[in-house]
Amino acid sequence: MHEIFISVIIPVYNVEKYIDKCINSLLNQTFNKFEMIFVGDKCSDNSMSIVEEYKKNDNRIITIYNDDNLGPGLTRNKGINIARGEYLSFVDPDDWLDHNFYEHLYTKAIESNADIIKGDFKYIDSNNNDLTNSMKYSSNDSILKKINNGRPLYSCFISNHYTAIYKTAFIKTNNLFYPDFRVGEDSIFLLKVCTSTNNIAFCNDAIYYYFKRENSIIENNDYNRQVWALKALETRLNILKLNKLDNVDYISGMFRYYLKKLIKYIEDNKVNIEDKFITDYFNKYEELMFSLDNYSTVLPDVQEFFKLKMMLKEKENSPKISVIIPVYNCVSFLNDLFDSLLNQTFDDYEVIFVDDGSNDNSLDLIIELCNKDDRFCYVSQKNKGAGVARNLGLTYARGKYVIWLDADDSYSLELLSELYTAIENHDAEISMCLYKTENYMQHSVKPDLGFNKKDFPDNCLVNPQNISSLFMKCGHRITNKMYNKEYITNNNFQFSVTFSSNDIVFDYATMAIAEKVVGVHKELLTVHRFINPSSITSNRDNHTDDAILEINKLYEWLKTKNIHDKYLRTYIAKAMSTINYNCEYSFNSKYINTVVDTLCLKQPWVSLDLDKLQSYWAITNTNQHKIDLYNTLKCNASDDAVSNYSIRRLNNLIFNIDAIEKLAEEKYNVILNPNRRLSDVNYLNNRIMELESEIIHKDKIITREVNSLNYRVGKFITFVPKKIYYFFKNLLKK
């Protein structure tokens, strides 16, 4: 009898076509000090008869038989119990080994004294194609790279238990036997092994050939396999909890793996999505995810879960309204938001939260709410901005109508009811309400915003294409509007991918080609300013170019629809208004300079002559004054305190010009009105004169400021060193 260093355990079940190749690869090993334990698992073919023939010629072969079909896990355990080798190896009977597989592994075992010595593998299909690259996540190089990056062993070595040899004493002492599972028993075994030791060695020269054949247990995607897979998932989670392990990559990968198998099962077998097994599986799967302490970090990577959830929901009665809410670090606002949603007077709606990679507890609170109310669900993405989040939410929306809300604003309990009634009763494309803004930094409230009530009478159907100054008559906001989802999808409207100002094109484009819009003369939401430090408004300086890009994009979109001339006047007004709005929240010179460059060089209105600009606003010198102010601002802008003070004063002056422009526009419309009253024109003229006088006064203050000693000293300190530097730099170039 040969000395036994390795016990090779082979579970056998109906593999008569393949087992010869497996046995021959064992018999031809350059290392021969091992025993082969073939365990017949109640075969119904001649597999074990073939083994018995080989046994006659080699006394290293041992055969034992199960009385019943036990599955691969318990069958391997029988081999472990009688194994005499110092190391254990597990081989599937339809696979084969390189001729020096055990020689390399045993040599490495002697050198390392490791508990696990892992070889590498090749993945071969029935046409002898090498599919190894598709399995590289389990290759030795891949595992080593993950370990070197700080990941624990159990999260790296997650499959291919057959590519290694294991110390027999280590396995038996720690009771590391296979579970009584038909599916997933190998992954459970490996998880238990790898959470019991970190003592592993690698040998890339030892190659195991894994044969991917049709109708094998692992490839058979039937009902029973799904049942066992779910049990395997639960068992693996219990092992992790018992050992207080929570590697996110491992857990999320595990959930993705099992859910993909379920989806494949549904597709392959054309299973009715309403089948009780599918819904039960889904509910159990969801329960397991929510049982994790760290589920909020796991779920963002498990998008398949949400896809399946939506597949299930599509079979239910669709709600009338889909509410989509992007969320990013809004934990302090969510309870108020939840209260306003749960207490809406209209209840036939769904809410789709889109977590945008929050790193606070926002997702935890959302998940807690979703568990309590089936109308609420959530999807997650890595931080890509509200525009991308809104687009993602739309892909899951099932309602006839859709509304996008912000998580840090406040909403009337009648919001959904009022907007739904208006859009439904008039068969409209868009319904919209008034809103107010509360600026907590300036302690100011601006009521009755959203749209011009004269142009959009209360609860009346309006064709906005008949409003020449449309963009100035409906405020830039999407959260006060409800949309017919079919109108949105048919026209392929999408939010931009910029972090800031991503709704500009969407908002005005949807209004520009709409034919049926209804306005509701009620303030149904409150927009908060500067109370959320994570909001885009509060971090506008981090995305200085976004508003400019979106304004240009809006003009390009108008050109594609051949309506840019029609809306040019209102586009120019809105472009300038948007720039001013962004300047209001930024005193950063880089941002101001970017704005100025855009205003003076890139916008389509710059190509117009001054007389035409004047005719658009019906006021002399206003726009030239504005351009001059921005140029002054550009020349004097720097980040020192003195310049910033002047920038703020200049901005203040610009806002007064805005007020004049609004009055001038109103005056322009009054003049065109055949039923105009002289008193209206006189009143507007007087107000314009008052504001112009105020501009002249403030202009003098700014001039005095710019000419002051403090300002000139600050400017000298800031700019002279730069001029000297560039002077010598240019001199050296010459």
Legacy VTK file of the C-alpha trace (Angstrom):
# vtk DataFile Version 3.0
C-alpha trace
ASCII
DATASET POLYDATA
POINTS 734 float
0.000 0.000 0.000
1.331 3.423 -0.991
1.896 6.068 1.670
-1.147 8.414 1.627
-0.540 12.166 1.679
-3.721 13.320 -0.084
-7.253 11.905 -0.039
-9.121 12.759 -3.242
-12.911 12.614 -2.797
-15.130 12.277 -5.877
-18.953 12.271 -5.542
-20.455 10.309 -8.453
-23.924 10.724 -9.919
-24.830 9.761 -13.517
-21.612 10.807 -15.279
-20.825 7.698 -17.297
-20.006 9.803 -20.389
-17.332 11.819 -18.601
-15.875 9.842 -15.729
-13.196 8.040 -17.786
-11.432 11.316 -18.524
-11.571 12.285 -14.857
-10.140 8.959 -13.624
-7.363 8.911 -16.221
-6.263 12.424 -15.242
-5.946 11.147 -11.639
-4.074 7.988 -12.559
-1.620 9.941 -14.726
-0.539 12.316 -11.963
3.231 12.755 -11.526
2.570 12.627 -7.776
1.063 9.274 -6.778
0.886 9.268 -2.973
-2.857 9.789 -2.766
-6.014 7.753 -2.453
-9.161 8.169 -4.542
-12.506 7.827 -2.735
-15.383 7.469 -5.195
-18.778 7.822 -3.469
-21.701 6.597 -5.577
-24.783 8.741 -4.923
-27.456 6.247 -6.014
-26.558 6.447 -9.719
-29.050 5.245 -12.311
-26.396 4.721 -15.005
-23.110 2.785 -15.246
-20.881 5.432 -13.634
-19.861 3.331 -10.621
-19.408 0.208 -12.762
-16.759 2.085 -14.714
-15.048 3.061 -11.446
-15.082 -0.560 -10.269
-13.263 -1.640 -13.438
-10.468 0.846 -12.755
-10.393 -0.260 -9.119
-9.330 -3.770 -10.169
-6.043 -2.368 -11.448
-5.261 0.272 -8.807
-5.557 -0.344 -5.078
-5.577 3.411 -4.355
-9.203 3.502 -5.526
-11.865 3.129 -2.812
-15.592 2.899 -3.574
-18.514 3.429 -1.223
-22.224 3.721 -1.980
-25.131 5.771 -0.633
-28.371 3.928 0.010
-30.277 7.000 -1.136
-29.474 9.974 -3.319
-28.026 12.478 -0.810
-26.662 15.181 -3.064
-23.027 16.262 -3.490
-22.563 17.812 -0.040
-23.394 14.828 2.176
-21.739 12.535 -0.350
-18.431 14.375 0.049
-18.817 14.227 3.836
-18.865 10.436 3.641
-15.523 10.575 1.882
-14.118 12.989 4.499
-15.085 10.608 7.302
-12.964 7.744 5.909
-10.116 9.844 4.472
-6.601 8.861 5.601
-4.548 11.511 3.837
-2.863 14.498 5.460
-4.718 16.698 2.952
-8.167 16.569 1.359
-9.010 17.279 -2.252
-12.440 17.433 -3.902
-12.874 16.631 -7.588
-16.080 16.593 -9.603
-16.375 13.446 -11.787
-16.884 15.375 -15.046
-13.750 17.512 -14.564
-10.078 16.644 -15.008
-6.646 17.719 -13.740
-3.330 18.732 -15.224
-0.866 15.836 -14.889
1.239 17.623 -12.238
-1.654 19.168 -10.299
-0.998 17.367 -7.008
2.779 17.524 -7.306
2.669 21.329 -7.419
0.098 21.618 -4.633
1.804 19.190 -2.258
5.211 20.809 -2.815
3.652 24.159 -1.940
1.994 22.602 1.102
5.338 21.402 2.475
6.900 24.820 1.881
4.085 26.857 3.412
2.443 24.610 6.003
-0.781 26.417 5.060
-4.273 25.182 5.907
-5.368 25.772 2.298
-3.212 25.492 -0.811
-5.087 26.792 -3.812
-4.285 26.011 -7.428
-5.652 27.773 -10.466
-8.153 26.572 -13.067
-9.384 26.674 -16.636
-13.054 26.822 -17.521
-13.897 24.614 -20.552
-17.230 24.209 -22.359
-18.570 21.237 -24.338
-16.964 22.583 -27.543
-13.582 22.711 -25.818
-13.650 26.511 -25.722
-11.633 28.111 -22.939
-14.009 30.398 -21.021
-11.564 31.111 -18.210
-11.631 34.886 -18.661
-15.318 34.916 -17.747
-14.425 33.350 -14.364
-11.321 35.385 -13.575
-12.879 36.750 -10.388
-11.818 33.456 -8.727
-8.344 33.218 -10.235
-5.368 33.271 -7.917
-4.169 36.620 -9.238
-7.606 38.133 -8.657
-7.829 36.767 -5.116
-4.318 37.919 -4.219
-5.024 41.389 -5.561
-8.134 41.675 -3.401
-6.326 40.401 -0.319
-3.496 42.862 -0.894
-6.101 45.619 -1.086
-7.282 44.731 2.396
-10.240 42.478 1.684
-10.686 39.463 3.982
-10.075 35.992 2.556
-13.707 34.879 2.755
-14.753 37.745 0.458
-12.181 36.798 -2.212
-12.158 32.995 -2.414
-15.877 32.474 -3.057
-15.988 29.571 -5.503
-13.915 26.790 -7.060
-13.463 24.795 -3.847
-12.148 21.951 -6.053
-9.001 23.884 -7.039
-7.436 23.531 -3.571
-6.221 20.954 -1.076
-7.065 21.340 2.620
-5.394 20.046 5.755
-7.522 17.141 6.949
-6.920 17.955 10.615
-7.963 21.574 10.013
-11.231 20.473 8.372
-12.151 17.846 10.960
-11.057 19.772 14.058
-13.172 22.787 13.062
-16.085 20.590 11.941
-15.978 22.133 8.457
-18.212 19.644 6.672
-20.497 20.301 3.716
-24.133 21.220 4.506
-27.085 19.024 3.532
-27.811 21.135 0.454
-28.388 20.192 -3.174
-27.271 23.616 -4.418
-24.758 26.077 -3.009
-23.143 23.573 -0.654
-19.666 24.397 -2.024
-19.983 28.139 -1.386
-21.149 27.478 2.180
-18.239 25.081 2.736
-15.758 27.651 1.420
-17.244 30.441 3.536
-16.895 28.332 6.692
-13.345 27.330 5.742
-12.221 30.884 4.935
-13.710 32.352 8.098
-11.773 29.773 10.121
-8.292 30.598 8.776
-6.254 33.164 6.895
-3.440 30.676 6.373
-3.644 30.145 2.621
-0.984 29.616 -0.045
-1.331 29.941 -3.799
0.126 27.872 -6.621
-0.563 29.131 -10.140
1.129 26.129 -11.761
-1.478 23.645 -10.503
-4.308 23.675 -13.064
-7.769 22.184 -12.536
-10.028 21.872 -15.616
-13.640 22.697 -14.848
-16.037 21.276 -17.454
-19.187 23.327 -18.080
-21.684 20.810 -19.408
-25.392 20.980 -20.054
-27.765 19.242 -17.618
-25.272 19.256 -14.751
-26.652 20.136 -11.334
-25.134 23.606 -11.442
-26.497 24.355 -14.922
-29.986 22.999 -14.233
-32.003 26.135 -13.541
-35.207 24.495 -12.308
-37.668 25.175 -9.503
-35.880 22.991 -6.926
-32.588 24.693 -7.613
-34.147 28.078 -6.812
-35.470 26.744 -3.497
-32.043 25.431 -2.545
-30.333 28.621 -3.725
-32.454 30.725 -1.393
-31.645 28.402 1.514
-27.959 28.687 0.649
-28.190 32.481 0.664
-29.832 32.464 4.094
-27.231 30.042 5.475
-24.338 32.146 4.214
-25.862 35.244 5.794
-26.230 33.427 9.108
-22.552 32.417 8.997
-21.569 36.035 8.402
-23.763 37.264 11.263
-22.428 34.586 13.604
-18.880 35.689 12.859
-19.818 39.399 12.827
-18.530 39.824 9.280
-19.896 42.460 6.923
-17.727 42.893 3.839
-19.952 44.873 1.497
-18.451 43.565 -1.755
-18.992 39.972 -0.701
-22.551 40.455 0.558
-23.751 42.555 -2.382
-22.115 40.143 -4.831
-23.863 37.258 -3.113
-27.272 38.924 -3.410
-26.658 39.811 -7.052
-25.659 36.232 -7.854
-28.789 34.616 -6.437
-31.160 37.214 -7.828
-29.677 36.882 -11.318
-30.282 33.143 -11.069
-33.922 33.777 -10.189
-34.401 36.212 -13.070
-32.773 33.710 -15.448
-35.098 31.015 -14.118
-38.102 33.247 -14.835
-36.875 34.003 -18.364
-35.746 30.450 -19.248
-38.901 28.773 -18.030
-41.322 31.545 -19.018
-42.646 31.522 -15.471
-45.664 33.666 -14.684
-44.345 36.524 -12.596
-47.436 36.186 -10.381
-46.574 32.575 -9.552
-46.754 32.079 -5.767
-43.240 30.657 -5.662
-41.834 33.794 -7.315
-43.596 36.166 -4.952
-42.652 34.040 -1.940
-39.039 33.904 -3.107
-39.000 37.631 -3.659
-40.471 38.350 -0.225
-37.950 36.046 1.453
-35.111 37.610 -0.503
-36.266 41.071 0.579
-36.558 39.892 4.186
-32.965 38.624 4.119
-31.685 41.929 2.785
-33.495 43.930 5.425
-32.131 41.639 8.140
-28.626 42.974 7.498
-27.298 45.697 9.766
-25.474 47.254 6.821
-28.150 46.821 4.156
-28.011 50.517 3.304
-24.479 50.050 1.936
-25.287 46.770 0.198
-28.452 47.736 -1.639
-27.079 50.446 -3.933
-25.238 47.726 -5.879
-28.227 45.398 -6.189
-30.219 47.022 -8.977
-31.532 43.649 -10.182
-33.580 43.525 -6.988
-35.410 46.683 -7.934
-35.915 45.537 -11.510
-37.611 42.402 -10.284
-39.656 44.384 -7.810
-40.918 46.544 -10.638
-41.651 43.432 -12.725
-43.846 42.220 -9.892
-45.517 45.580 -9.441
-46.313 45.898 -13.144
-48.759 43.017 -12.715
-50.604 44.958 -10.041
-52.990 47.849 -10.730
-50.851 50.838 -11.620
-51.247 53.933 -9.425
-52.533 57.166 -10.878
-49.464 59.180 -9.835
-45.769 58.351 -9.566
-43.884 60.645 -7.204
-40.119 60.626 -7.837
-37.801 62.056 -5.184
-34.004 62.175 -5.549
-32.315 62.003 -2.152
-28.796 63.002 -1.186
-27.877 63.448 2.496
-31.298 64.779 3.503
-31.738 62.865 6.750
-32.784 65.925 8.772
-35.650 66.697 6.348
-37.028 63.224 5.683
-39.424 62.845 8.610
-41.257 66.029 7.610
-41.278 64.835 4.006
-42.680 61.443 5.022
-45.436 63.082 7.051
-46.530 65.236 4.130
-46.551 62.230 1.786
-48.347 59.848 4.128
-51.035 62.426 4.921
-51.838 63.469 1.363
-55.582 63.756 0.783
-55.048 61.805 -2.457
-53.809 58.267 -1.807
-53.631 56.465 -5.182
-49.941 57.112 -5.749
-46.530 55.497 -5.507
-43.341 57.125 -4.287
-39.988 56.189 -5.833
-37.065 57.424 -3.774
-33.794 57.520 -5.703
-30.889 57.551 -3.282
-27.998 59.368 -4.945
-25.195 57.761 -2.951
-26.043 59.337 0.412
-23.421 58.847 3.095
-25.674 59.775 6.007
-28.640 57.739 7.280
-31.077 58.883 4.594
-31.413 55.445 3.009
-31.977 53.785 6.393
-35.005 56.006 7.031
-36.325 55.450 3.506
-36.074 51.679 3.806
-37.860 51.784 7.154
-40.725 53.692 5.529
-40.830 51.334 2.531
-41.242 48.373 4.878
-44.305 49.999 6.400
-46.106 51.124 3.236
-46.211 49.215 -0.071
-46.725 52.432 -2.009
-43.136 53.412 -1.278
-40.070 51.899 -2.926
-36.529 52.987 -3.620
-33.643 52.565 -5.988
-30.034 53.546 -5.486
-27.145 54.808 -7.528
-23.653 56.084 -6.925
-23.573 59.858 -6.580
-24.341 61.167 -10.079
-26.571 64.139 -9.322
-30.297 64.827 -9.172
-30.742 64.843 -12.957
-29.541 61.280 -13.365
-31.546 60.255 -10.288
-34.742 61.760 -11.721
-34.228 59.948 -15.026
-33.664 56.667 -13.189
-36.843 57.142 -11.173
-38.840 57.700 -14.359
-37.787 54.290 -15.708
-39.551 52.675 -12.738
-42.624 54.920 -12.695
-45.943 53.145 -13.325
-48.383 56.023 -12.875
-50.333 57.799 -15.579
-48.922 61.027 -14.194
-45.532 61.815 -12.705
-44.258 64.537 -10.395
-40.701 65.162 -9.232
-40.253 66.542 -5.734
-37.197 67.647 -3.747
-36.558 66.003 -0.397
-35.781 69.211 1.510
-38.870 71.237 0.570
-42.323 71.343 2.207
-45.569 70.252 0.570
-49.236 70.941 1.169
-51.374 67.900 1.971
-53.515 68.836 -1.055
-50.613 68.960 -3.513
-51.293 65.662 -5.286
-55.068 66.024 -5.146
-55.153 69.529 -6.636
-52.659 68.851 -9.412
-54.231 65.492 -10.269
-57.743 66.956 -10.467
-56.548 69.750 -12.749
-54.552 67.598 -15.157
-57.133 64.791 -15.258
-60.236 66.974 -15.673
-58.681 68.925 -18.548
-56.836 65.984 -20.130
-53.767 68.205 -19.938
-50.087 67.539 -20.499
-48.988 69.601 -17.503
-50.675 70.979 -14.403
-48.868 73.411 -12.116
-49.422 75.251 -8.871
-48.021 78.331 -7.190
-45.296 78.121 -4.573
-43.363 80.348 -2.228
-39.685 80.449 -1.324
-38.301 80.874 2.158
-34.731 82.081 2.384
-33.499 81.258 5.862
-30.270 83.188 5.410
-31.999 86.409 4.401
-35.114 85.797 6.540
-37.285 86.520 3.517
-40.370 84.949 1.974
-41.414 85.326 -1.673
-45.037 84.246 -2.259
-47.114 83.570 -5.370
-44.299 82.233 -7.535
-44.545 79.661 -10.307
-46.349 81.356 -13.188
-48.115 84.536 -14.240
-51.701 84.207 -13.065
-53.003 86.474 -15.844
-51.562 84.199 -18.529
-52.646 81.031 -16.715
-56.101 81.684 -15.208
-57.134 79.426 -12.349
-58.048 75.900 -13.495
-58.301 76.918 -17.156
-56.741 75.098 -20.076
-54.049 77.221 -21.753
-51.885 76.649 -24.831
-48.529 78.088 -23.711
-47.366 78.351 -27.329
-49.616 81.400 -27.609
-47.640 83.214 -24.895
-44.827 85.126 -26.579
-42.803 85.730 -23.406
-43.459 82.205 -22.122
-40.189 81.585 -20.287
-40.702 84.719 -18.183
-44.324 83.819 -17.453
-43.689 80.385 -15.922
-41.021 80.161 -13.245
-38.059 77.832 -13.545
-39.208 74.963 -11.330
-40.316 71.399 -11.943
-41.472 70.462 -8.429
-44.653 72.529 -8.798
-45.658 70.654 -11.949
-47.360 67.337 -12.627
-46.765 65.762 -16.043
-48.600 63.279 -18.175
-45.995 60.506 -18.320
-46.916 59.630 -21.890
-46.186 63.227 -22.925
-42.738 62.973 -21.305
-41.802 59.591 -22.757
-43.209 60.211 -26.246
-41.067 63.329 -26.582
-38.054 61.684 -24.943
-37.638 64.472 -22.408
-34.687 63.821 -20.086
-33.000 65.723 -17.292
-29.421 66.773 -17.940
-26.530 64.984 -16.255
-25.008 68.132 -14.770
-25.030 68.376 -10.981
-26.465 71.896 -10.986
-29.201 73.392 -13.188
-30.046 69.970 -14.611
-33.747 70.862 -14.939
-33.442 74.014 -17.075
-33.814 72.338 -20.473
-36.420 69.874 -19.206
-38.583 72.587 -17.641
-38.655 75.025 -20.536
-38.644 72.411 -23.285
-41.700 70.674 -21.836
-43.518 74.027 -21.663
-42.365 75.210 -25.109
-44.087 72.477 -27.115
-46.985 71.707 -24.760
-50.470 72.533 -26.000
-52.521 71.897 -22.858
-51.369 73.316 -19.528
-53.468 74.071 -16.445
-52.519 76.468 -13.655
-53.849 76.070 -10.093
-53.897 79.342 -8.141
-52.905 77.823 -4.825
-49.556 77.796 -3.033
-49.030 74.073 -2.544
-45.319 73.892 -1.798
-42.577 75.834 -0.078
-39.099 75.918 -1.550
-36.371 76.351 1.060
-33.143 78.171 0.364
-29.795 77.552 2.072
-31.060 75.306 4.846
-29.517 72.140 3.450
-25.704 72.354 3.267
-25.703 69.346 0.893
-28.093 70.960 -1.588
-26.955 72.038 -5.025
-27.955 75.652 -4.291
-25.679 75.707 -1.279
-22.786 74.283 -3.309
-23.236 76.152 -6.559
-19.603 77.268 -6.673
-18.587 73.606 -7.074
-20.407 73.451 -10.421
-19.677 76.852 -11.903
-20.297 76.033 -15.557
-23.495 74.008 -15.262
-26.056 76.824 -15.594
-24.182 78.274 -18.554
-23.992 74.897 -20.281
-27.698 74.313 -19.736
-28.702 77.746 -21.016
-26.740 77.109 -24.197
-28.220 73.619 -24.445
-31.731 75.053 -24.190
-31.040 77.359 -27.141
-29.679 74.446 -29.178
-32.804 72.437 -28.351
-35.037 75.319 -29.480
-33.094 75.373 -32.752
-33.674 71.638 -33.315
-37.416 72.284 -33.025
-37.097 75.355 -35.272
-38.744 77.543 -32.653
-35.695 79.530 -31.546
-36.814 82.686 -33.359
-40.281 82.441 -31.876
-38.930 82.216 -28.340
-35.770 84.331 -28.774
-37.026 87.311 -26.794
-38.205 85.260 -23.863
-35.126 83.044 -24.076
-32.825 86.061 -23.758
-34.725 87.320 -20.754
-34.628 83.928 -19.094
-30.942 83.440 -19.891
-30.052 86.711 -18.173
-32.396 85.983 -15.289
-30.869 82.541 -14.758
-27.353 83.938 -14.781
-28.373 86.560 -12.225
-29.975 83.912 -10.053
-26.750 81.928 -10.044
-24.714 85.050 -9.281
-26.990 85.718 -6.335
-25.677 82.601 -4.600
-22.031 82.964 -5.569
-19.420 85.613 -4.845
-16.595 83.458 -6.163
-14.603 85.349 -8.783
-14.024 82.247 -10.912
-17.772 81.781 -11.197
-18.386 85.446 -11.970
-15.704 85.421 -14.675
-17.230 82.336 -16.261
-20.616 84.030 -16.266
-19.210 87.171 -17.832
-17.426 85.256 -20.581
-20.673 83.519 -21.428
-22.768 86.664 -21.389
-20.342 88.644 -23.518
-19.103 86.006 -25.932
-21.307 82.930 -26.225
-24.978 83.761 -25.840
-27.008 84.275 -29.011
-28.356 87.621 -27.778
-24.846 89.119 -27.861
-24.864 88.991 -31.659
-27.905 91.284 -31.714
-27.287 94.999 -32.045
-28.068 97.245 -29.105
-31.118 98.814 -30.775
-32.739 95.406 -31.137
-31.998 94.592 -27.526
-33.571 97.885 -26.531
-36.690 97.109 -28.499
-37.008 93.790 -26.742
-37.089 95.442 -23.328
-38.488 98.802 -24.395
-36.021 100.747 -22.292
-32.984 102.824 -23.249
-29.465 101.807 -22.191
-30.551 99.158 -19.670
-28.905 96.177 -21.334
-25.786 98.103 -22.275
-25.611 99.170 -18.648
-25.865 95.564 -17.582
-23.106 94.463 -19.958
-20.907 97.320 -18.757
-21.519 96.289 -15.163
-20.534 92.704 -15.829
-17.390 93.846 -17.613
-16.567 96.047 -14.641
-17.236 93.124 -12.384
-14.913 90.932 -14.416
-12.107 93.487 -14.336
-12.323 94.068 -10.607
-13.160 90.583 -9.379
-10.690 88.935 -7.043
-10.989 86.801 -3.952
-9.828 89.380 -1.436
-12.330 90.857 0.975
-12.335 94.317 -0.606
-13.211 93.020 -4.066
-15.843 90.650 -2.732
-17.522 93.568 -1.038
-17.669 95.414 -4.351
-18.938 92.293 -6.118
-21.837 92.087 -3.713
-22.657 95.759 -4.288
-22.484 95.283 -8.034
-24.787 92.288 -7.825
-27.202 94.375 -5.816
-27.145 96.947 -8.581
-27.781 94.299 -11.212
-30.892 93.118 -9.374
-32.276 96.637 -9.579
-31.746 96.507 -13.322
-33.711 93.268 -13.353
-36.579 95.064 -11.653
-36.473 97.755 -14.341
-36.521 95.100 -17.045
-39.589 93.452 -15.575
-41.360 96.808 -15.441
-40.155 97.615 -18.934
-41.471 94.331 -20.241
-44.811 95.026 -18.598
-44.765 98.508 -20.111
-44.010 97.004 -23.506
-47.041 94.701 -23.228
-49.262 97.551 -22.011
-48.254 99.695 -24.978
-49.157 96.889 -27.381
-52.549 96.439 -25.721
-55.197 98.379 -27.690
-57.260 98.734 -24.481
-54.384 100.212 -22.503
-54.944 102.960 -19.992
-52.701 106.004 -19.865
-52.489 105.707 -16.086
-50.898 102.253 -16.421
-48.191 103.579 -18.726
-47.562 106.621 -16.528
-47.279 104.486 -13.410
-44.751 102.186 -15.049
-42.774 105.122 -16.398
-42.582 106.644 -12.934
-41.428 103.380 -11.356
-38.759 102.968 -14.034
-37.536 106.504 -13.414
-37.366 105.863 -9.666
-35.320 102.731 -10.137
-33.045 104.388 -12.690
-32.430 107.156 -10.192
-31.602 104.546 -7.574
-29.183 102.894 -10.016
-27.380 106.187 -10.579
-27.100 106.668 -6.816
-25.740 103.143 -6.280
-23.442 103.524 -9.255
-21.874 106.545 -7.532
-21.409 104.518 -4.359
-19.672 101.751 -6.309
-17.463 104.257 -8.132
-16.457 105.770 -4.794
-15.786 102.241 -3.497
-13.618 101.311 -6.471
-11.656 104.573 -6.175
-11.129 104.208 -2.428
-7.643 103.773 -0.983
-8.550 100.396 0.610
-9.774 99.020 -2.675
-6.765 100.244 -4.663
-4.339 98.827 -2.097
-6.151 95.482 -2.196
-6.161 95.499 -5.972
-2.466 96.417 -6.082
-1.561 93.586 -3.703
-3.618 91.114 -5.718
-2.766 92.023 -9.299
0.682 93.683 -9.431
2.652 90.521 -8.506
0.770 88.653 -11.236
1.518 91.347 -13.819
5.220 91.339 -12.901
5.277 87.546 -13.151
3.662 87.483 -16.602
5.849 90.393 -17.805
9.054 88.456 -17.084
7.534 85.234 -18.337
6.714 86.808 -21.715
10.100 88.523 -21.785
11.898 85.204 -21.318
9.845 83.641 -24.134
11.061 86.332 -26.489
LINES 1 735
734 0 1 2 3 4 5 6 7 8 9 10 11 12 13 14 15 16 17 18 19 20 21 22 23 24 25 26 27 28 29 30 31 32 33 34 35 36 37 38 39 40 41 42 43 44 45 46 47 48 49 50 51 52 53 54 55 56 57 58 59 60 61 62 63 64 65 66 67 68 69 70 71 72 73 74 75 76 77 78 79 80 81 82 83 84 85 86 87 88 89 90 91 92 93 94 95 96 97 98 99 100 101 102 103 104 105 106 107 108 109 110 111 112 113 114 115 116 117 118 119 120 121 122 123 124 125 126 127 128 129 130 131 132 133 134 135 136 137 138 139 140 141 142 143 144 145 146 147 148 149 150 151 152 153 154 155 156 157 158 159 160 161 162 163 164 165 166 167 168 169 170 171 172 173 174 175 176 177 178 179 180 181 182 183 184 185 186 187 188 189 190 191 192 193 194 195 196 197 198 199 200 201 202 203 204 205 206 207 208 209 210 211 212 213 214 215 216 217 218 219 220 221 222 223 224 225 226 227 228 229 230 231 232 233 234 235 236 237 238 239 240 241 242 243 244 245 246 247 248 249 250 251 252 253 254 255 256 257 258 259 260 261 262 263 264 265 266 267 268 269 270 271 272 273 274 275 276 277 278 279 280 281 282 283 284 285 286 287 288 289 290 291 292 293 294 295 296 297 298 299 300 301 302 303 304 305 306 307 308 309 310 311 312 313 314 315 316 317 318 319 320 321 322 323 324 325 326 327 328 329 330 331 332 333 334 335 336 337 338 339 340 341 342 343 344 345 346 347 348 349 350 351 352 353 354 355 356 357 358 359 360 361 362 363 364 365 366 367 368 369 370 371 372 373 374 375 376 377 378 379 380 381 382 383 384 385 386 387 388 389 390 391 392 393 394 395 396 397 398 399 400 401 402 403 404 405 406 407 408 409 410 411 412 413 414 415 416 417 418 419 420 421 422 423 424 425 426 427 428 429 430 431 432 433 434 435 436 437 438 439 440 441 442 443 444 445 446 447 448 449 450 451 452 453 454 455 456 457 458 459 460 461 462 463 464 465 466 467 468 469 470 471 472 473 474 475 476 477 478 479 480 481 482 483 484 485 486 487 488 489 490 491 492 493 494 495 496 497 498 499 500 501 502 503 504 505 506 507 508 509 510 511 512 513 514 515 516 517 518 519 520 521 522 523 524 525 526 527 528 529 530 531 532 533 534 535 536 537 538 539 540 541 542 543 544 545 546 547 548 549 550 551 552 553 554 555 556 557 558 559 560 561 562 563 564 565 566 567 568 569 570 571 572 573 574 575 576 577 578 579 580 581 582 583 584 585 586 587 588 589 590 591 592 593 594 595 596 597 598 599 600 601 602 603 604 605 606 607 608 609 610 611 612 613 614 615 616 617 618 619 620 621 622 623 624 625 626 627 628 629 630 631 632 633 634 635 636 637 638 639 640 641 642 643 644 645 646 647 648 649 650 651 652 653 654 655 656 657 658 659 660 661 662 663 664 665 666 667 668 669 670 671 672 673 674 675 676 677 678 679 680 681 682 683 684 685 686 687 688 689 690 691 692 693 694 695 696 697 698 699 700 701 702 703 704 705 706 707 708 709 710 711 712 713 714 715 716 717 718 719 720 721 722 723 724 725 726 727 728 729 730 731 732 733
